[in-house]
Amino acid sequence: MMRYISTRGGGEPLTFKQTVLAGLARDGGLYLPENIPQVADRLEAWRGLDYPGLAFEVIRQFADDIAPDDLRRVVEKSYAVFDTPEVTPVRQVGPVHILELFHGPTLAFKDVALQFLGNLFELVLGETGSEMNIVAATSGDTGSAAIYGVRGREGIQIFVMHPHGRVSPVQERQMTTVLDSNVFNLAVDGTFDDCQNIVKELFGDLPFRDACKLGAVNSINWARVLAQVVYYFYAAFRVQEQTGAEKVRFTVPTGNFGDIFAGYVALKMGAPIERLVLATNENDILSRYFNTGVYSLGKVVPTLSPSMDIQVASNFERYLYFLAGRDSAKVAAWMAAFKRDGSLTPGIPPDACFAAGRGDSAATISAIREFWTRYHYLLDPHTAVGVSVALDRLNESSAPMVCLSTAHPAKFSAAIREATGEDLARHPRIDALMSLPTRMEVIAADRAKVAEFVKSKLA
Ligand SMILES: *Cc1c(COP(=O)(O)O)cnc(C)c1O
C-alpha cells in the first residue's frame, strides 16, 4: 500500500484517499508519497494508450486504495468533458512543440486536475456517505476550474474567495455565473493575499476544520499534482513519435511550482525527460532561486500573466523535501527560516535537470506577436512567458522543446490586443458569459465573517 507522509515529518502516514481528503497536513506540511514508483520498463506498453488509458495507468501507481474499475470510471468521466478526444493535444509551432492544456470547461490547464479531483471527491465521499466543505482562494483561474469540478455534486459545497473587483471581468463571470446551490462565491473586500490568509487560518483552526469537514482544492492537494503528471508522459510520447528523439525538454510557465513539480515527479518515475525549464514573469522568486541558490521573497507586481503573480510558491516545499534528501527536519527548519526572514538558502545545489529563466512583459508581448505573425498561432500571455524563455534556451541541446500552454488566449484577450493590435482572441463560451445572470456575496476580509458564512450554509 502506498503511504503518504508530510514534508515536515509530523503525524501518521496516510493512504491515498485519506491524503486527498486531508489536503494540507496538520503540521502545516504538504503530503508526498513515501516512494516514487519506477515505470521505465512500462513505457513501451504505455506509449500506445489514449489519454484516459494513460491517466488510469499513471494514477493507479499512486492510488492503490481505489478499486481499479472505480478509478477507470473516474478518469474516463473527467476527460470526456474536454473538447477534443486527445484531451491535451501537442502541436508543432515553429521551433517548439506546444502542449495545449486548455481544452477543458474553463479553458485553463487547471481543469485537467480539477475535473479529476471533483470526480474523485464524489467517489471517496460517496463510499462513506460523508460530506466536504471546500474553502478556496483564487486570483482568477483556480476558482472557476474548482467550481466547474464540483458544481452540482452530492455531499460537496464550495466556498471560493476572490478579491472583490481585482480579478478580470471574464474570470469573475466564469465563477459567478455558476448558480448551482452548492457553489458560493465570496467577493472579499481585500487582496488575493487576504483571501489566501483566511484559507490558511481556517485550515489552521483545527476544531473549525474538523467541525466543518474542510477540504482543499489548491495545488497543496496531492491529487492535483498527480493528475498533472500524466500529460508529461503523454506529450513526451507524442513528440518522440513525431521526431524520433530519445528525450524531450519541457518549459513550464510557473507560479505555485505545482505544474513543474508534476514534471519533476514524471522525470523521477522514468519519463523520457532531459530537462525542465522553469519560466516566471517579473515575479521571479523561483527563477532567482534556480539561478542563485537563494529563495527570497520579493514584492508581488501585477503583470500580463496574472495567474503567475505569486511570490510564495506553496509546492516548492515538496521540491525542498527531495533536495534535503528526504530529511523532513531540514525542510521544517528551512520553512521556519523562510517564515522568519523571508528568505532561505539550502546550500545544496538544485538538481541538474532544472534550468530557469524570466520573461517580462515586453518579452511576453513580443512572443505573442512573433508567433502570430510568423505562424498564425495565438499564445496566451502565460504560455508566452514560457515560450520566450524556451526560445532563449533552444540551442542548449538538440532535444525537442515542449512548451506547456496553460490557457486559451480568449481568457486574456487584452494582452492579445496589446500585442497584435487586433481583437483576435475569442471563444464562444467566453462571449456567452456576458449575458448570463450572476450571484456572489460581498464580504469583509475578516476570517470570523467568512467562518460565520460557511457555518451558516452547512447542511
Ligand atoms: C495557475 C496557472 C499557472 C501557474 O501554474 P502553477 O501550478 O501555479 O505553477 C500558469 N498559467 C495559468 C494560465 C494558470 O492558471
The ligand as an SDF file (V2000), in Angstrom:
LIG
                    3D

 15 15  0  0  0  0  0  0  0  0999 V2000
   -2.2380   28.5510  -12.3590 C   0  0  0  0  0  0  0  0  0  0  0  0
   -1.6820   28.9470  -13.6700 C   0  0  0  0  0  0  0  0  0  0  0  0
   -0.2880   28.9080  -13.9420 C   0  0  0  0  0  0  0  0  0  0  0  0
    0.7320   28.5330  -12.8850 C   0  0  0  0  0  0  0  0  0  0  0  0
    0.6530   27.1890  -12.5100 O   0  0  0  0  0  0  0  0  0  0  0  0
    1.3860   26.6860  -11.1580 P   0  0  0  0  0  0  0  0  0  0  0  0
    0.9920   25.2650  -10.9880 O   0  0  0  0  0  0  0  0  0  0  0  0
    0.8610   27.5670  -10.0720 O   0  0  0  0  0  0  0  0  0  0  0  0
    2.8480   26.8590  -11.3800 O   0  0  0  0  0  0  0  0  0  0  0  0
    0.1310   29.2320  -15.2070 C   0  0  0  0  0  0  0  0  0  0  0  0
   -0.7430   29.6230  -16.1710 N   0  0  0  0  0  0  0  0  0  0  0  0
   -2.0720   29.6840  -15.9520 C   0  0  0  0  0  0  0  0  0  0  0  0
   -2.9640   30.1280  -17.0510 C   0  0  0  0  0  0  0  0  0  0  0  0
   -2.5900   29.3430  -14.7020 C   0  0  0  0  0  0  0  0  0  0  0  0
   -3.9240   29.4030  -14.4940 O   0  0  0  0  0  0  0  0  0  0  0  0
  1  2  1  0
  2  3  1  0
  2 14  2  0
  3  4  1  0
  3 10  2  0
  4  5  1  0
  5  6  1  0
  6  7  2  0
  6  8  1  0
  6  9  1  0
 10 11  1  0
 11 12  2  0
 12 13  1  0
 12 14  1  0
 14 15  1  0
M  END
$$$$
